[in-house]
Amino acid sequence: MSKTAREKTGELFDLYERRFHRLAADLPKREPWTETGRREIAEVVSRCLGIREEWIPEISVRQSMVLDRKLFSVEFLAAESWPGAVATAHLYIPKNQGRGKKPLVLLCCGHGEGGKLCPGYQLMAGRLAQAGAFVLVMDNVGQGEREPMGHRDCAPVFACGLSVQGLIVMETLAWLEWAKKDARFDSSRLAAIGNSGGGTLTMFLAARSSGLAAMVSSGHPSNYHYIASKEKRHCDCNILPGIVGALEMFQLYGCFAPKPLLLMQGALDNLFTFDGFYAVCRKTAECYAGAGAEDSFYWRLTEGGHSWDDYRREIINRFLAGHLRLEDAPLPLREAPVLSADEGRCLNEWPAQALTANEIAMNLSGIKADLKAELWDVFPPPLGEKEIADLGLRGNTRRIFAQYEAFFFRQAVSTAPRK
């Protein structure tokens, strides 16, 4: 008797689950605190995310406007990264700049509504600006003001051999290079902080950037076995081809040793388990011990949920104040965010000719992808559409299987029954 689609789908879920466990068990041992280990990890990151040195763009700021506020100023930046790729960012400027160059903090956005205008990000940036740091808050590819570029459904990007996260990482590296050339910033005191999707980005910066002096990553530290195997629809920026079984988060964070690193999570964060957080902190601490830098690694499990709150913003402020030599921390900033959605735009309207994420990927790779492609067209599961029953409670099952295939780097999964 032939099996029903439901039976085939259930068996495939079981096979995927066992494969995740096998790959986790066979994770290559690496030494991220050594030069050789860091180089190997950076190479794997580049391969999984589709990063090439020659594809990293150069930021060109096309226009800016400064909005003065009581406690700091905000410079609106409209820029171009890759040719035809429009970028937007806010630069928070401290009032009392004094003499000499000042530190710069890159605030890496996650999926907070409004990108750089998310209230929590504005409060964090304002908090650090009061302490004497410049703060650059960039809209990621397809987020915030750059939403017309596309972000959540970018299968053609993967068809070109790139990834949405790879585009974000390359562009952020370009912003770092831009910052190093600006006479206002002390290039020896550059830092990056981020939560959720920003925690993802800072983690990859730990492995890919040598120019940062301190880092905070929160709302993300755990392990890829847990994240990739979730039976849910991921945003495309969370899909990292081939990462499962090749790298784990503690190895990426370990690349930042011996420089100061703070990992954080809220105990009520229902996106990640705090058991997983404890484990990644233990393993990252071992990497720092390997570098002889145990005192440079910090971790905090706080009260609260997924997003930054006043308490966590204060922890971040004091961590950076100590390692970037900021001024004495002022009282917590509790006033409302300084910019509304209407007044916080860097552009009056989105340029009609601006490239999308898919077009950027095609230009970089030279591959003409099908713009109507779905993720399962790029990473096809071993069962056909009619053989898959939609059993997922948090997303289309076919899409979930395609995500698994992506995390496995499109390696075939046997559909033979388990013996």
N, C-alpha and C positions, 0 to 999 in steps of 0.2 A: 504494500500500500504506500503510495507516495505521501510525502510529508506535506503538511499544510504550511502556508507562509508563516503562520504564527509559530509553528514548531521550528522551522528553519531559522527564523529570526531569534528565537530564544536560544537555540544552539549557538548561533553566531555571537550573541552577547556573552555566552559562557566562554567561548573560545577567545574572544577579545580579553575578557577578564583574566584568564590564565596567561595570556601573552603579556599583559602588563606586568604581572607578577614575575614572569621569567626574565623580562628585560630589566626590571628593577634589581633582580638578584644578580644579574650579569653586568651591572654597571662597571665600566672600567675604573680602576683605581688611578687617581691622579694626585699630583702634589702642587696645588695652585699657589703655594707660597714660594715656589721656586721659579726661576726664569723659564726653564723648560716646560714646567707644568702650565704656567700662564700662557705661554706661546701655543701649546697644544689646545688649551681650552678656547683661546681666542680664535683659533683656526676652525674648531668645531662650531663655535657660535656663528662665524661667518658663513660656514657651509649650510647650517640649518636655517638661518635667517635670510640667506641670499645677499650677504654683504660683500662688496668688493671695494677695495681702496679707491679705485678709479671712479667708482660711482658715488663716493661721498661728495656732496655738493659744496659750493662756496656761497655763504650767505652774503647777499647784497641788499642793504637797507635802502629802500627807494624813497621813503618819506617818513617823517616823524612829527609828532606834536606833543608838547608837554602840558599836562594838566596839573596845576598847582593845588595842593591840598594843605590842610593845617599842619599835619604831622610829617608829610613827605610829599613828593611829586610823583606823577606817573607819566612816563613817556610812551606814547603809542607808536609802535613800529610796524610798518608795512614793508615787507621784504620779498625777495625772490631767492629760492634755494636752487633747485634745478631750473634750467631754462624753461620759462612758462609756468613754473610752480609758485603760486602766491603763498606767502607765509605771513602770519600775524603774531604779535607778542606784545606784552606790557613789560616795561622796565620800571621797577619801583626805585626811586632815588631818595636817599636819606637827606634830611634837611641840613644837618650839621656835618658837612663833609670834612671840614678841617683841612689839614695839609696831607699830602701824599695820596697814594692810591688806596682804594677801599676794596674789601672782599666782595665777591659776587656769588650769589647762591642761585642755582638753576632750580626752579620749582617745577617739577615734572608732573603734568596733569594726568589724572586718570579719567574715569567716565563721569565725573561730576558735571552736572548740567551747566552748560554755558562755557565749558572749557576754562579758559583763563579767568572768566567772570564768575565761576562757581564761588559762592560766598565764603566757603571754608578756605579756598586758595587765596582769596583777597585778604582775609583776616591773617593768614599765615604770612603772606608777603608784607603786609603792613606792619606786622609784629617785628619782623626782621629788619625792615627799613628803619624803624624807630631805634633799633639797636645799632644802627650804623652800617648796614650792609646794603649793597645794590641787590635787587632780586629780579631775575628774568623769568617771566611766566609765559611759556610758549603754547600756542594752540598746536596740538599734534595733528598729523595728517588726518583730515576728515573729521576733526572735532572742533567744537566751539565755533568760532567765526568761519572756520574752514570746512564746515559740514558739507557744502556742495561737492567737495572732492570725493566723497565716499569713504567709508571706513568699515562699516559692519558687514557689507556684502561685496567683497572684492576678490571673488574667485579668479578673475583674469590675472591679478597680481601674482597668485601662486602658479598659474599656468606659465608665467614668464620666468619661473625659477626664483622669484623673490618672495617676500612676505610683507604684510602690513607692518609688523613689528620691526622688520629690517629697515623699511623706509623711515620709520620713526627714529630708530637708533641712528641711522646715517645722518638724518637731518639734525638730530640733537648734537652729534659730534661736530657738525658744521657750525652750529651755534657756539659751541665751546671754542672752536678755532676763531670765530668772529670775536668772542670775548677777549681772547688772548691778545688781540691786536688793538683793543680799545684802551686808550691811555688812562681812562678813569679807573680801571680795574687792576687789582693786584693779582697777577697770574699765578702767584704762589699761594693764594688764598681763594681758590675756586672750590665750591661745594655743590652737591646735588642732593635734593630731597624729593621724595615722592610717596604717594599712598595709592594702593590698589593698582590700577594700570600704571600709575607713576612709580609704584614699587617695582613693577615688572621692568620698567625702563631703567630705573636706577640700578637694578640688579645686573642688567646687561652692560651698563656703563662701567660697573665695577670690573668687568672682564675686558672691556674694549677701550677704556680711556685711561691714560696715564697722567692726565693733567689735573685730576681732582685731588684736593687735600683732605676732604671729609665727605661722608655720605650718610644719609638716613633713608632706610627703605622700610615701609610698613604696609600692612593690609595686603600682603602677598607672600612673605617668606613661608615656605612649606616644602612640598616636593612635587615633582612632575608626575610621578605615579598617581598621586591623589588628584591633581588638577585635570590631567589629560583623560583620566578614566571616568570623569563625571558624566552621568547620563543626562546631559543638558546641552543646549545650543550655546556654544561659545561665541563671543564676538571674534571677528576675524583677526584682531590684533593679539588674541590669546593663542592662535594656532601657530605652532612652531614646528615646522616639518622636521621629523627625524630626531627631535630632542629627547624623546623617551628612550632610555637605555644608552644614551650617548653622554648626557650631562645631567647633573642634579644641581639644585639651587645652591647648596652649601659650597659646591666647587666654584660656582660663579662668584659668590660673595667672598670666598676665600682668596680669590685673585686680588682683592683690595688690600690684603695684608701687606705691610704693617700699618697702613694708614687708618685713622679713626673711622669706625663703622658702628652705626646704631641700627638695630633691628627692633621693630615694635609691632604689637598687635593688641587689639581690644579683646578682652576675655569673652565678650558677647558677640564677636564677629561670627556670623553664621555661614560665611563663605569659606572659612578655613578652620580646621580644628586647632585648638591650642596645644594638643599633643604633638601635632606636626610642627607647630611653631617651636616648641621646646626641643624637638629633635634637630631641626635645622640650626637652631642656636648652638646646641651642643657640638654639632659637626663643624660649624663655622668656627667655633672657639678652638677646636682642635687644629684647624688650618692656621689660625693666628698663633697658636702655641708652636706650630711648626716653624713659623717665622720669628719666634721669640718675641712676640708682640701681644701677649695675653692682655695687657693693660689697655690696648687700643680697641678692643672689641667690647661693645655694650649691647645689652638687650633689655627690653621692658615689656612685660605683659600687664596691661593696664585695665582698668574698668572701661566699660563702654563698648560700642559696636564697631562697625567697619570704618567709619569716617573719622577724620581728626576732630577732636573737640578742644576746648580751651586748655584742658589739662595736658593733652598731647602736644599742642602747639607750644606750650610753655616748656615741656621737656625738650622739644626740638630746638627752641630758642636758646636754652641754657647749654645744650650740647654744642651747638655751633658757636655760641659766644666763647666757650672755653677753647675751642680748637681753631677758630678763625680770629681770635683776639678782638672780639667786638666790644663795644662799650658796655658799661653796667646795664643790665637788662632793666628796662622801664616797667611800669605796671602793665599788666596784661591789657591788650587792646580789646575792648568790649563794645566799641561802637559799631554801628551797622557798616557793611561793606561800602566802600567809597564810590563804586561805579555800578550803575544799573545796566541792564542789557542794551538799552537804547544809547546811552552815552559812552559805553565802553568799547564800541567798535573802532577798529583801526581803519576800516574802509567804509565809505558811505554805502556801497553796494558791491556785491561780489562780481569781479570782472567776468564777462561772458566768455572770454578767450582763455581763462585760467585752466590749466590742466587738471584732470582728475587723477586719483591714485592709480587707476588702471592705465591711463595714458602715460604717466611717468614710468611705470614698470615696463611698458612696451617700448618706450623711447630708450630706456637704459639697456634692455636686453636685446633689442632688435627683433623681438618676437611679436607677431601680430596675433593676438589672442581673441577668442570669441567673447565679445562683451556681454553676451547673454549666458555665459557659462555659469553653472552652479558648482559648488564645492565638490559634489559627487562626480562631476564630469572631469575634474582635475585629479581627484583621489578616489577612484571608483571602488566601492566595496565589492567583495566576491560574490554577492547575490544581486540579481537584477531587480529592477524596480518592482515588478509584479511578485517577486519572491519575498519581499520585505513587508512585514506587517507593521503598521505604525503603533508600536508599543510604548514609545517614549512618553513620559508624563511631563517633561519639560523641554520638548522640542521634537522636531521631525526625526524619526528613527533613521531614515536614509542619510540625513544630514549628520547625525551623531556618528554613524558608521564611517562616513567620509572623514570626519574629524579624527577618528581613531586611525584611519589609514594615513592621514597626514602626519600625525604624531609618530607613526611607525615608519615614516619615510616611504610610504607606498609599498611596503613589503607585503607579499601575499599572505593571507590567512587561510589555512586549510578549513574546508567545510565538512571534512570527514567526521563521522560520529566519534565521540570519545570512547576508547576501549575500556 
